[in-house]
Amino acid sequence: MATFAFIHGSTTTAACWDHVRPLLAEAGHRTVAIELPADRPEFTGADFTRVAVEQMSGAPDDCVVVAHSASGVLLPRIAAARPIATGVFLAAAIPEPGLSVTEQIQKNPDMLDPEWLAASKEWRDPQKWLALADRFLFPDERPEDMEWAHSTLRPMRLDGLAKDPLPPDAQFPPSACIIATLDRTINPAWQERVWREKNYGRLIRMESGHCPQMSRPGETAKLILEAVATGERRGRVE
């Protein structure tokens, strides 16, 4: 039995994991869904890490941390703050030691989908959230689950985190990266290039939009379990 700690991205609540967690529970695993604050623009990487680690207080040292989207930048920080067995980047940003998210985007113009980047300011208007979500986050969501998907929307303020460099000596835990090949936010080609260059661990592709834990929960749970069961296999691509 393993313990999985799930961290949501910058546009949803922890409820985004509600269809994956029961599947892992049925397989005998424990899960915890971490809820990050949405209204703390001053929070740095250390602040968000503290919140996450506090909610993981009951998790064993060999727990698995699954980070979606923007929370990928927290994974090395969490691994430095407390013991974990494995990290899983799910359609997630892959941080670069020594750089902030803002600096990383400037260095890598192809890191984000250009249409997502152009629409970033529109998230300031709550009346546009549903249309933006349907376009970028949930383009492959099952029709019967769309109302639930909409209920998870909650854009976060990441002003402080975006400007806070990851320490240059940051170390990645043994990790796997699950790339959503139809992602319209983080560029999957950029993810694959960076992961191959850094050789951080196993790389897995799945045909999904940005939120596979919502649109394809069964496949997502299966791939997470496979990534953890096989352990760290650097350079392997599936």
C-alpha positions in Angstrom: 0.0 0.0 0.0 1.3 3.4 -0.9 0.3 6.9 0.1 -0.3 9.5 -2.6 -0.3 13.3 -2.0 -2.1 15.1 -4.8 -1.5 18.8 -5.5 -3.8 20.7 -7.8 -2.7 23.4 -10.3 -3.3 27.1 -10.5 -6.9 27.0 -11.9 -8.7 24.4 -9.9 -9.3 23.3 -6.3 -8.3 20.0 -4.8 -11.6 18.6 -6.0 -10.0 18.0 -9.4 -8.7 14.7 -8.0 -12.1 13.4 -6.8 -12.4 10.9 -9.6 -8.8 9.5 -9.3 -8.7 9.1 -5.5 -11.4 6.5 -5.2 -9.7 4.4 -7.9 -6.5 4.3 -5.9 -8.4 3.6 -2.7 -10.1 0.6 -4.3 -6.6 -0.7 -5.1 -5.7 -0.4 -1.4 -3.8 2.9 -1.4 -4.2 6.0 0.8 -4.5 9.5 -0.7 -4.6 13.1 0.5 -5.6 16.0 -1.7 -3.7 19.2 -0.8 -5.6 22.5 -0.9 -3.5 25.5 -1.8 -4.7 29.0 -1.0 -5.9 31.0 -4.0 -5.9 34.5 -2.6 -2.3 34.9 -1.3 -0.5 36.8 -4.1 2.4 37.4 -1.7 3.1 33.7 -1.1 6.5 32.5 -2.3 7.6 29.0 -3.1 8.6 28.5 0.5 5.1 29.6 1.7 3.2 27.2 -0.7 5.6 24.4 0.2 4.9 25.0 3.9 1.2 24.7 3.3 1.6 21.5 1.3 3.9 19.9 3.9 1.6 20.8 6.8 -1.2 18.9 5.0 1.1 16.0 4.4 1.9 15.6 8.1 0.3 12.2 8.4 1.9 10.9 5.2 4.8 8.4 5.6 8.3 9.1 4.4 7.8 6.9 1.4 4.8 8.8 0.1 4.3 9.7 -3.6 3.7 13.4 -4.5 1.7 13.9 -7.7 1.8 17.5 -8.9 -0.4 18.9 -11.7 0.2 21.9 -13.9 1.8 24.9 -12.0 2.3 22.9 -8.8 5.2 21.1 -10.6 7.4 24.0 -9.5 6.8 22.9 -5.9 7.8 19.3 -6.3 11.6 19.8 -5.7 10.9 22.2 -2.8 8.6 19.6 -1.1 11.2 16.9 -1.6 13.8 19.2 0.1 11.4 20.0 3.0 10.4 16.4 3.9 11.1 12.9 2.8 9.2 11.5 -0.2 9.7 8.4 -2.3 8.7 9.6 -5.7 7.5 12.6 -7.6 5.1 12.5 -10.5 4.8 15.5 -12.8 1.3 15.4 -14.4 0.9 17.8 -17.3 3.1 20.0 -15.1 5.6 22.7 -15.3 9.2 21.4 -14.9 11.1 24.0 -12.9 14.7 24.9 -13.6 17.0 25.4 -10.7 18.3 28.9 -10.3 15.3 30.5 -12.2 11.9 31.8 -11.3 8.9 30.8 -13.4 8.9 34.2 -15.0 12.6 33.9 -15.9 12.1 30.4 -17.2 9.3 31.6 -19.5 11.5 34.4 -20.8 14.3 31.9 -21.4 12.0 29.4 -23.0 9.5 31.2 -25.3 7.9 27.8 -26.3 7.3 26.7 -22.6 3.6 27.8 -22.8 1.1 27.5 -25.6 1.0 30.9 -27.3 -2.8 31.1 -27.2 -2.8 30.3 -23.5 -0.2 32.9 -22.8 -2.1 35.5 -24.9 -5.3 34.8 -23.0 -3.7 35.0 -19.5 -5.0 38.4 -18.7 -8.6 37.3 -19.4 -8.6 35.2 -16.2 -8.9 38.5 -14.3 -12.6 38.5 -15.3 -14.6 35.8 -13.6 -17.3 36.1 -16.2 -14.8 34.6 -18.7 -13.7 31.7 -16.6 -16.0 29.1 -18.0 -15.3 29.9 -21.6 -11.5 29.9 -20.9 -11.7 26.7 -19.0 -13.7 24.9 -21.7 -11.1 26.1 -24.3 -7.9 25.4 -22.5 -8.5 23.1 -19.5 -11.4 20.9 -20.3 -11.6 20.5 -24.1 -11.8 16.7 -23.7 -13.9 16.5 -20.6 -16.7 14.0 -20.7 -20.0 15.9 -21.2 -21.7 14.2 -18.2 -18.8 15.6 -16.0 -18.7 19.1 -17.4 -20.8 20.6 -14.6 -18.6 19.0 -12.0 -15.4 20.2 -13.8 -16.8 23.8 -13.8 -17.4 23.5 -10.0 -13.6 22.9 -9.5 -12.6 26.2 -11.1 -10.7 28.6 -8.8 -7.8 30.6 -10.3 -5.0 31.2 -8.0 -2.8 34.3 -7.5 0.8 33.2 -8.0 2.5 36.6 -8.2 5.1 35.8 -5.5 5.7 32.3 -6.6 6.3 33.3 -10.2 9.1 35.7 -9.1 10.7 33.3 -6.6 13.7 31.4 -8.1 14.1 27.7 -7.4 17.4 27.4 -5.4 20.2 26.7 -7.8 21.2 23.6 -5.8 17.7 22.1 -5.8 17.6 18.4 -6.4 14.7 16.5 -8.1 13.4 13.4 -6.3 13.2 10.2 -8.3 10.5 11.2 -10.7 8.2 10.4 -13.6 6.7 12.8 -16.0 3.3 12.2 -17.6 2.8 14.4 -20.6 -0.6 15.2 -21.9 0.0 15.3 -25.6 -3.1 17.5 -26.4 -2.3 20.0 -23.7 -3.3 23.6 -24.6 -1.5 25.3 -21.7 2.0 23.9 -21.1 3.6 22.9 -24.4 4.0 19.1 -24.4 6.9 19.4 -26.9 8.7 21.7 -24.5 8.0 19.3 -21.6 9.4 16.3 -23.5 12.5 18.2 -24.6 13.3 19.4 -21.1 12.7 16.0 -19.6 14.9 14.3 -22.1 17.7 16.9 -21.7 17.7 16.7 -17.9 17.1 12.9 -17.8 15.2 13.2 -14.6 13.4 9.9 -14.9 10.7 8.0 -16.8 8.7 9.8 -19.4 5.1 8.7 -20.2 2.8 10.1 -22.9 -1.0 10.0 -22.7 -3.5 11.4 -25.2 -5.3 14.0 -23.1 -5.9 17.6 -22.6 -4.5 19.6 -19.7 -6.5 17.9 -16.9 -6.2 14.1 -17.5 -7.1 13.5 -13.9 -10.6 14.8 -14.7 -11.1 13.7 -18.3 -9.4 10.3 -18.1 -9.3 9.4 -14.4 -9.0 5.7 -15.0 -6.0 6.0 -17.3 -4.4 8.6 -15.1 -4.7 6.4 -12.0 -3.3 3.4 -14.0 -0.3 5.4 -15.3 0.5 6.8 -11.9 0.5 3.4 -10.4 2.7 2.0 -13.2 5.2 4.9 -12.9 5.5 4.2 -9.2 5.6 0.4 -9.4 8.4 0.4 -11.9 10.4 2.9 -9.9 13.0 5.3 -11.4 14.1 4.3 -14.9 16.0 7.2 -16.4 15.5 7.9 -20.0 12.7 5.5 -20.6 9.9 6.8 -22.8 6.5 5.3 -23.3 
